[in-house]
Amino acid sequence: MLGKESEIQVSRERAVKTAAQGRILIVRSSRLLTLYNGNTPMRQFPVALGKVATPTPLGNFAIASKIVNPGGVLGTRWMGLNFDAYGIHGTNKPALIGSYVSNGCIRMHNSHVEELFFLVGIGTPVWIRDTPA
């Protein structure tokens, strides 16, 4: 298992391959987002998730949109899911990463969401689970 902020150097060629074969797994119990290339974990990031009243939804989704500098509370990047108005985005409150505070979206440190944004494309699967298995 990767550490919470494991550093793995990824070439541009590998990034294109990861976008084509990649998937994202978000585990609510650990508040971690892991990017996979096939079955190989490539990068892992701490995230903030939905609070009890507005939980992050469970299920299988996909990246449906990508926006650079959406502004405000969304931080520096937005990757919208193909479900309602949920997405993966940066934050203007980095101290809250690792907690349950959002309205259901997945918040990341801005530097982390910028890296993920580069590595994934429209259509990348996003699986959200309570536990890893």
C-alpha positions as CSV (number, residue, x, y, z in Angstrom):
1,M,0.0,0.0,0.0
2,L,1.2,3.5,-0.8
3,G,1.8,6.0,1.9
4,K,-0.6,9.0,2.2
5,E,1.7,11.1,0.1
6,S,3.8,8.6,-1.8
7,E,5.8,10.2,-4.6
8,I,6.0,8.4,-7.9
9,Q,7.6,10.0,-10.9
10,V,5.3,9.7,-13.9
11,S,6.5,10.4,-17.4
12,R,4.2,12.1,-20.0
13,E,4.0,8.8,-22.0
14,R,3.0,6.9,-18.9
15,A,0.5,9.6,-18.0
16,V,-1.2,9.1,-21.3
17,K,-1.3,5.3,-20.8
18,T,-2.6,5.8,-17.2
19,A,-5.4,8.1,-18.5
20,A,-6.4,5.4,-21.0
21,Q,-6.2,2.4,-18.6
22,G,-6.5,4.1,-15.3
23,R,-9.2,4.2,-12.6
24,I,-9.7,6.0,-9.4
25,L,-10.7,4.3,-6.1
26,I,-11.9,6.5,-3.3
27,V,-12.4,4.8,0.1
28,R,-14.6,6.7,2.5
29,S,-13.4,4.9,5.6
30,S,-9.8,5.9,5.1
31,R,-10.4,9.2,3.3
32,L,-7.9,8.2,0.6
33,L,-8.0,8.5,-3.2
34,T,-5.8,6.0,-5.2
35,L,-5.1,6.2,-8.9
36,Y,-4.6,2.8,-10.5
37,N,-3.0,1.9,-13.9
38,G,-4.7,-1.5,-14.4
39,N,-4.3,-3.2,-11.0
40,T,-1.2,-1.3,-10.1
41,P,-1.6,1.6,-7.6
42,M,0.3,4.6,-9.1
43,R,-0.5,7.5,-6.7
44,Q,-2.4,8.0,-3.5
45,F,-3.8,11.2,-1.9
46,P,-5.6,12.1,1.3
47,V,-9.1,13.6,0.6
48,A,-11.9,15.3,2.5
49,L,-15.3,13.8,1.9
50,G,-19.0,14.5,2.6
51,K,-20.2,15.1,6.1
52,V,-22.9,12.9,7.7
53,A,-25.8,15.0,6.4
54,T,-24.4,15.2,2.9
55,P,-22.3,12.0,2.4
56,T,-20.1,11.3,-0.7
57,P,-22.2,8.9,-2.8
58,L,-21.1,5.3,-3.2
59,G,-21.0,3.7,-6.6
60,N,-19.3,3.5,-10.0
61,F,-18.9,6.8,-11.8
62,A,-16.7,8.4,-14.4
63,I,-14.9,11.7,-15.0
64,A,-17.3,13.7,-17.2
65,S,-15.8,17.2,-17.2
66,K,-12.5,18.9,-16.4
67,I,-12.1,22.6,-15.6
68,V,-8.9,24.6,-14.9
69,N,-9.2,27.3,-12.2
70,P,-13.0,27.0,-11.5
71,G,-12.5,29.5,-8.6
72,G,-13.7,29.9,-5.1
73,V,-14.1,26.9,-2.8
74,L,-13.3,24.5,-5.7
75,G,-9.6,25.4,-5.7
76,T,-7.5,25.1,-8.8
77,R,-9.1,22.2,-10.6
78,W,-12.5,20.6,-11.0
79,M,-13.2,17.1,-12.4
80,G,-17.0,16.6,-12.5
81,L,-18.5,13.1,-12.1
82,N,-21.2,11.8,-14.3
83,F,-23.6,11.9,-11.4
84,D,-25.6,14.9,-10.2
85,A,-23.3,17.8,-9.3
86,Y,-20.5,15.8,-7.6
87,G,-16.9,16.1,-8.4
88,I,-13.3,15.9,-7.4
89,H,-11.8,19.3,-6.8
90,G,-9.2,21.4,-5.0
91,T,-9.9,23.5,-1.9
92,N,-9.5,26.9,-0.4
93,K,-9.3,25.2,3.1
94,P,-6.4,22.8,3.0
95,A,-6.4,22.2,6.7
96,L,-9.7,20.3,6.3
97,I,-8.3,17.6,4.0
98,G,-8.6,14.2,5.8
99,S,-12.0,15.0,7.3
100,Y,-15.7,14.7,6.6
101,V,-16.7,18.2,5.8
102,S,-17.9,18.6,2.2
103,N,-21.4,18.6,0.7
104,G,-20.5,15.2,-0.9
105,C,-17.7,16.2,-3.3
106,I,-14.2,14.9,-3.0
107,R,-11.8,17.7,-1.9
108,M,-8.0,17.5,-2.4
109,H,-5.0,19.7,-1.8
110,N,-4.6,21.9,-4.8
111,S,-1.2,20.5,-5.7
112,H,-2.6,17.0,-5.6
113,V,-5.7,17.7,-7.7
114,E,-3.4,19.4,-10.3
115,E,-1.3,16.3,-10.5
116,L,-4.4,14.0,-10.7
117,F,-6.0,16.3,-13.3
118,F,-2.9,15.8,-15.6
119,L,-3.0,12.0,-15.2
120,V,-6.7,11.3,-15.9
121,G,-9.0,11.9,-18.8
122,I,-12.7,12.2,-19.5
123,G,-14.2,8.8,-19.0
124,T,-11.8,7.6,-16.3
125,P,-13.7,5.3,-14.0
126,V,-14.2,6.6,-10.4
127,W,-15.2,3.9,-7.9
128,I,-16.3,5.2,-4.4
129,R,-16.5,2.5,-1.7
130,D,-16.9,2.4,2.1
131,T,-14.0,0.0,2.4
132,P,-11.1,-1.1,0.1
133,A,-12.5,-4.6,-0.6
